[in-house]
């Protein structure tokens, strides 16, 4: 405001928003109603009423990752000693100085599905403070979840179809998405770089047993192990080897799941006595007329002993 004094002079008080670390000249212009302008130069030093000026970007990349690094920078030519706080003015941290520029790098983790806004605070040595709003995009630290595994058997192999999702149940949103699958014989979490990861959710097994399936999302989060007991169908070939078995002299084949059994009666052959079966096939068993399928195709081949007969010759002399 202007103040009229007795000698006809006017005064105006104000606090300019200026920074002057060293002696700096500033001009003050005064204009009357007629447009006449008067100028006076004044020298000011060690004054700072301006907050630091943010110079860093305001958004992270949109590429999915498990963390995002973001460096916040600000310029301050006044009192300096800029500190930076993220989302909390009670947590100011010191910065790295480069001339009149100050910087601080933050690493963001957790889960951001899509984008979220946050506040970055800057203040100088005289507590001049300003706020910058930034956007953080697509951070995923949630493991995928395997919800179902369905099996489909073919002769000699079993296919497992895996259903999995990458949903964060707290956010009720899907993250970077399931990208690969692996099946192992160990429940230990496989390496992210294991060469056996595959993009297809159909896993093929040729040997029965207990297996563990894992799913991995786009940024490398790996699910908990999903245990499955895999059965595989194999072929049993029964060869009577010149005899007759099950009303046939030909080799007969049967599809049997590993661990399952089939009764096998003895074959027969005219002029021969059945000796035993020759069994082949990994982990297959034959005991007490019961065959048990192992973990590979199997066969039973009949063995024979030729019958031995005692022959008595009678020499008859005709006396007539």
Secondary structure, DSSP 4 states (H G I P E B T S, - for coil): --EE-TTS-EE-------EESS-EEEEEEEE-TT--EEEEEEEE-SEE----EE-S-SB---S-BS-EEEEEEEE-SSS---EEEES-TT--B--EEETTEEEEEEEE-S-EEEEEEEEEEEE-TT--EEEEEEEEEEE--PPPEEEEEEEEEEBTEEEEEEEEE-EETTTTEE-S-EEEEEEESS-SPPPTT-TT-BS-SEEEESS-EEEEEEEEETT--BPPPEEEEE--EEEEEEE-TTSBBTTBSS-EEEEEETT-EEE----BBTTEEEEEEEEESTT-EEETTEEE--SS-EEEEEEEEE--------------
